[in-house]
């Protein structure tokens, strides 16, 4: 599978949580720096998760259509509640998470393009489904980053969308004829074997902005590839939210919905959140043992990435073994990618022979 390449490239551990974040490191004599990760030994020695959790130790996702104001609400809410804000995962999420100075070529990021999708959603090379498949992949990685941060620090996380709501775009694409039925089946198979490993967010906040208003905002954004997004596609996204995702997620997580005007009243939103009892879902049933296993999973990014790989042939996302090796060695030939960080003279690392 095309996404199988990522199993070799994806970072592991807390390095992927937030670009530029401080990572505690250790040195053994002159060895290279390495992150101190949570593991069995820490659990055996008595480290527990529940003592650091507070009433704001929650995962909150802000959902809605394109240009609905999710980012503004998420940032304001994170600031108000003292939580970590994670921007929406994009095609180049891994580049941002690993601190790349410049985004890498698309061949190392799902081999897909968001701009191409909006300009030509019927592209014959399968870009539309390749994009959707990749977006689910990076959203799953980001969600694991959010849970890792929550369990490691006790600080809650606010993020835009999640792998649980990603399916609204799949339904809209299929309804508009952008992808084939086989793509839907492939996506559902991947989702069914991966999403079950994670608990849904504690709270989902939905911004209800009509499709007509969304299209107007996109046209005013000034971005060329967003000028001609079909209204029918935007209505399909809205319909998928209201008929599929929201009724389903409301059974497992708290749900709040606001229109564009109400979302600006951050004080009201905070009051509504504080009035919730958070009794839905399985978060209330967790203990230190289950948190331990959860934490072991989410810090193992290659393991999380492997959950999205199934050995089924689908032309849109399948590449041959030779192409996989070519992409891998092309990645390794990039400056600073051949060896571990700190050991690449071509990237300006000094005194490599002393490390």
N, C-alpha and C positions, 0 to 999 in steps of 0.2 A: 504494500500500500504506500501511496505517496507520503502519508503522514508518518509512516514508520521511520522515516529519516530523522524525525524530531527526537526519537528515543536516543539518538547519539548526540544530538546537539543541545537538548534542553538542559538548563542548569539544575542542580539539585540543592535542596535545603533552603534556608532562609535567604539566600542570595537573590532569589527571585521575588521576594515580597515587595520591595520598594526600591526603585533606582536611587542610588546615592545614599541609601540608609547605612548606618554604622553597623558593622558586623564584628563581634568580638572574636579575636583571633588568638592563637597560641603559637609559641615557638618551641621546638625541641632542638637544642643546639643551633645549627644553622639551617634547619629545614625550612621549606616554604611555608607561608602562612596558610592556615586552614581554618574554616569556620568550626566553632564548637557547637555541635548539634545535639539536640536531645536524643536520648536513646535508652536502651534497657538499663544500663548502669545507673543513669540518673534516676530512673524510676525505682530501682532496687535500693538506692541510697536515700530515698525518701522524698524526691521532688514530686509535688502534687499540683494539679491544675486548679481545683475548686477554690483554694484559699485566695487566689488572685482575681477571681471573678466577682464582679459587682453588678448592680442593676443595669448598667449601661454596657455590659459585656455581651453585646448582641451583634448579629449580622443583619443589616438593613439594606435592602435593595430598592433602588428607585427605578420604576419601569414606566414605559410610555413609548409612543411612536417617535420618529425622527423629529428633532428640533422642538421637542415638547417642554424643554426647560429642566431636564433631569439633572444636568451637571450643576446648574446654579442651586437647585434645591439640595442636592447631595452635599455640596461644599458648605452651604449655610448650616445644614443639619449637623454635619460632622463638627463644625466649629462650635455650634451651640451645645452639643452633647459631649464634647471632648473626645470624639472618635477619630479614627483614621479614615481619610477619604481616598478611595482608589478610583481614578478616572476609568471610563469605559475601556475595556480591552479592545484594541484594534488589531489590524493585520500585523503590525510591527510590535506587538506587545512584548515578545521575548527580547527584542532589541532594547526596548525601554527598561525592562526588568533587569537585564544584565549590564546596563550602563554603556551600551554602544555609543560611540561619539556620533556616528552616522548610521541611519537605517541600512541594514544589509539588503542585498538584492532579493527580489521576491521569490527566487528559487529556493531561498533558505527560510521563507516565511509563507509556506503553503502554496507557492507558485500560483497566486491569485491576486486579483486587483479589485478594490472597491470601486475605483473610478471606471474601470472597464465594465463592471456590472451595471452601474447607473447609465452608462452611455449605450451599452449593448447587452441587455440582460439575456438575450437569446444567442449569445456568442456560441458558435459551434464547437469550440474547444473545451466546453464544460466548465468555463470559469465560474458560472453562477453557483453550481453545487460545490465546486472546489472551495469557493469562498465561504459558503455556508458551513461546510464541514470543518474548515480551518477555524472559523469564528467559534464554533462550539468547542473546539479543541483549546483555544486560548482562554475562552471564558471558564472552562473547567480548571485550567491551570491557575487563573486569577482567583477563582473561588477557593481553591486549595490554599493559595497565598493568604486569603482573607481569614480562613479558619486557622491557619498556622499562626498568624499574627494574634488572633483572638486568644488562642490557647496558650501562646507563649508569653504574652504581655498582660492579658486581661482586658486590653483596650478593645472596644467595639469597633466595627468597620462599617462604613457606608460605601456602597459601590453601585454603579449604574448597570442595570440588568444583571443576569446571572445565567448559568447553563440551564437552569430550570425554565426560564422564559425565552430562551433562544429559539424554541420551536415555533414561535409566532412568525418568524421570518421564513422558516421552512414551509409552513402552511400557505403563507402569502405567495411565495415563489411558485409553489405547485399549482395554486389556484389560477395564477396568471400564465401558467404554461412555460415558466422559465426553466423548470427542471422536470425530469422524468419520474414516473412512479417508482422505478427501481432505486432512484436516489432517495426517495422518501423511506423506502424499506431499509436501505442501507443505513440511513441516519437513525432511524428508530432502533435498529439492532444495536448500533453503537451506544446510543443513549441509554437503552435498557440495561446494558452491562456495565455502565460507568456511573450514571447518576445515582444508582442505588447505594453507592459507596459513601455518599455524602448526605448530610441532613439538610433539609430546606432552610432558607433564611428564617430568622425569628419573625421578621416583619417585611412585608412587601408594600410599598407605597406606589400607587398607580396615578399617573398624571393623565387625565382625560382631556385631550385636545383633539377636536374634530379634524378629520383628514383634510378638509378644505383649508383650515387654518395652518396645518402643518405644511401643506404645499406652498402656501403664501410665504411662510417663513423660510422655506428652502430657497424659493426664488429670490428672496431678499438677502440671502446669505452671501451672495457674491461669488460662490464657488461654482465654476462652470459645470462640473459633472452633476450638480444638484438642481440645475435649472429645469430639467425636463423629466423629473421623477413622476411617473404616471399616477394620477389620482386614484385609479383603480387599485394599484399596488398598495397605496397608503391606506385605502379603505379596507383592503384585505388584512393588513397588519392590525388595524383597529378591531376588525371583526374577530381575528384570531385571539387577540387579547381578551375580549369581552365574552366570547363564546367558549373558548378552550382553556386558556391559561388561568385567568382569574378565578373561575369557578373551581378549578382543580386545586390551585395553590391555597385557596381559602380554607380547604379542609386540613391543611398541614401547617399553615403559618397565619399570623395575624395579617389583616389586610385593611389598608386605608386608601381611599380614593379622593382626589381633589381635581377641580378644574383649574384652568390656568390662573385665574384670579386668586383662588383660595391658596394655591401653592406659594404665593408671595408672602402670605401671613405666616412667617416661620414660628411665631409665638403660639399660634393656634395649632400648628402641626406638632410642636413639642408637647403641648398640653394633651393633645389626642394620644400621643405616644405614651405619655406618663399615665394615662388613664387605662391603658391596656393591661390585662393580667398575664398575657403570654403563657397561656395554658395549652395552646394547640401545639401539635407536633411532638417530636421525641426529645427535644432539647432538655425538657424538665426531667426526663427519665435518666439522664446521663450521670455517671459518677466518675471517680478518678480512674477506675480501670478502663472504662470505655473511652474516656478522654485520652488515656495513654495510647490506645490502639489508633484512635483517630489522629493523634498528633504524629505517630510513627508513619502513618500513611501520607498525610499532607506535606510532610517535609521531604518525602521521597518523590521528587518531581519526575524522574524517569518512570517510576511506577505509575504515577498519575497519568502521564502521557501515554503509557502503554495501554491504558484502559480504553483508549479511543481507536485501537488498531484491531481490525478483524481481517482474517485471511480470505476475503471475498473479492472476486474480480468485479470491478466497476470502472469502465473506461475513463470516467471523469477524474478519478483519483488514483488510479493504478499506474505504476511505472515498473519497469523491469529491474532486475538485480544490477545490471550494468549501470543503469541510470542512477540507482541508489548509490553505488560506489563512486560514480563520477561526481555526484553532488556532495558526498561526504568528503572526498579528497579535495574538491574545489573549495569547500569550507575550510579545511585544514590548511590550505595554501594562502588564506587571507592573513594579513599581518596580525600577529599576536594570537593566532588560533592553533598553531602547530603543537605547542606545549602548554603546560599549565600556566596560569597567570603568574608573571614574575620571572619566567624562564625564556621569554621570546626576545632575542636581541633585535629582530626585525621590527619590533614594536617599541624599541627604545629602552628595554630593560637593561640595567647595568649590573656588572659584577655577577653574572649568572653563574660563573664557575665557583663562586664562594657560597652559593646557596645549597 
